[in-house]
Structures are given as C-alpha cells and as structure tokens.
Amino acid sequence: MKKIIVLCALLLQACIAWAGGLAAGEPGSFVFTDKGFFADKPVTVYYYKARSAGPDARVMMVIHGAERQGSRMRDNWQPFAEKNKLIVLAPEFDEARFPSRLF
C-alpha cells in the first residue's frame, strides 16, 4: 500500500507540471510511466480540467474502488470540478498490474 501511495504522489507531481497542456472542458486520458520502482507498470490517468481552470488551478486526485474504473471516477467528479475550477485526476490501477494484494 505504501508503494501505491508513493506512486500517487509521483503521479500528482508530474500531472501538476503537465496541467497547462491538458485540454479544458473535455474529458481525456494519458499514460503515466514512473522511472523508478513502477517503471514496468504504466498507469492510465483519466482527467478533466474545468473550462474556467486557470494556471493556478487546484488538482484533485480521486482513487477508484474495487471496480477499478478511473474513467467513471473522473466522470462522477466533473460537475464538482466545473463548479470549483479544478483539475480532476483519476488514475486506474488495473488488476493485471496492480493485484488486490498491492492495491
């Protein structure tokens, strides 16, 4: 579990740097690959950047549950992101690369 938390922290740090390049007002996704321990486990990250999110927008990371659907989590938080001018990041930890014992 600690390793997943570290991966999320690295992911958040990288995404904050990329936030300016994310398309506003349209749901999207990208693949994040760590250069360290998780280099062999790329993570698909679903995102939504509010239309009014500026360069100093806050980033909210949402983590899925047992259903492991990052896109669903992103979609669920879109209205909140628009209302609060946020960027939502929802990494998807698939069962194949992140079995329950690691997640």
C-alpha positions as CSV (number, residue, x, y, z in Angstrom):
1,M,0.0,0.0,0.0
2,K,2.8,2.4,0.8
3,K,4.2,1.9,-2.7
4,I,0.9,2.8,-4.3
5,I,0.8,6.0,-2.2
6,V,4.3,6.9,-3.4
7,L,3.2,6.2,-7.0
8,C,0.2,8.5,-6.5
9,A,2.5,11.3,-5.1
10,L,4.8,11.0,-8.1
11,L,1.9,11.0,-10.4
12,L,0.4,14.1,-8.8
13,Q,3.7,15.9,-9.0
14,A,4.1,15.1,-12.7
15,C,0.5,16.0,-13.5
16,I,0.7,19.4,-11.9
17,A,3.6,20.1,-14.2
18,W,1.5,18.9,-17.2
19,A,-1.7,20.7,-16.2
20,G,-1.2,23.6,-18.6
21,G,-1.2,21.2,-21.5
22,L,-4.5,19.4,-20.6
23,A,-7.5,20.2,-22.8
24,A,-10.0,22.3,-20.8
25,G,-13.7,21.3,-20.8
26,E,-13.1,17.9,-22.4
27,P,-12.6,14.6,-20.6
28,G,-9.3,12.9,-21.6
29,S,-6.6,10.4,-20.5
30,F,-2.9,9.9,-20.7
31,V,-0.5,7.2,-19.7
32,F,2.0,7.9,-16.9
33,T,5.1,5.8,-16.6
34,D,7.3,6.1,-13.5
35,K,11.1,6.0,-13.9
36,G,11.6,4.1,-10.6
37,F,10.1,1.1,-9.0
38,F,6.9,1.2,-11.1
39,A,8.7,1.7,-14.5
40,D,7.2,-1.6,-15.7
41,K,3.7,-0.6,-14.6
42,P,2.4,2.3,-16.6
43,V,-0.9,3.8,-15.3
44,T,-3.7,5.3,-17.4
45,V,-4.8,8.5,-15.8
46,Y,-8.2,9.9,-16.7
47,Y,-8.5,13.7,-16.3
48,Y,-10.9,16.5,-16.5
49,K,-9.9,20.2,-16.5
50,A,-12.7,22.7,-15.8
51,R,-13.3,25.2,-18.6
52,S,-12.5,28.0,-16.2
53,A,-9.5,26.4,-14.6
54,G,-6.6,28.8,-14.7
55,P,-2.8,28.2,-14.5
56,D,-3.1,28.1,-10.7
57,A,-6.0,25.7,-10.6
58,R,-6.1,23.2,-7.8
59,V,-5.7,19.5,-8.6
60,M,-7.9,16.8,-7.0
61,M,-6.9,13.2,-7.3
62,V,-9.7,10.7,-7.0
63,I,-8.9,7.0,-6.4
64,H,-11.4,4.3,-7.6
65,G,-12.6,1.5,-5.5
66,A,-12.8,-2.3,-6.3
67,E,-14.5,-1.7,-9.6
68,R,-11.2,-0.1,-10.9
69,Q,-12.8,2.3,-13.3
70,G,-10.8,5.5,-13.4
71,S,-13.0,7.0,-16.2
72,R,-16.1,6.6,-14.1
73,M,-14.5,8.4,-11.2
74,R,-13.4,11.2,-13.4
75,D,-16.9,11.5,-14.9
76,N,-18.5,11.5,-11.4
77,W,-16.4,14.4,-10.3
78,Q,-16.8,16.6,-13.5
79,P,-19.6,18.8,-12.1
80,F,-17.7,19.4,-8.9
81,A,-14.6,20.3,-11.0
82,E,-16.6,22.8,-13.1
83,K,-18.1,24.4,-10.0
84,N,-14.8,24.8,-8.2
85,K,-12.4,25.4,-11.2
86,L,-10.5,22.2,-10.6
87,I,-8.4,19.6,-12.4
88,V,-9.5,16.1,-11.6
89,L,-7.1,13.2,-12.0
90,A,-8.3,9.6,-11.7
91,P,-5.5,7.0,-12.1
92,E,-6.7,3.5,-12.9
93,F,-4.9,0.7,-11.2
94,D,-5.8,-2.4,-13.3
95,E,-6.0,-5.8,-11.7
96,A,-3.3,-7.3,-14.0
97,R,-0.5,-4.9,-13.0
98,F,-1.8,-4.0,-9.5
99,P,-3.4,-7.1,-8.0
100,S,-5.5,-6.7,-4.8
101,R,-2.6,-7.6,-2.6
102,L,-0.7,-4.4,-3.9
103,F,-3.8,-2.2,-4.1
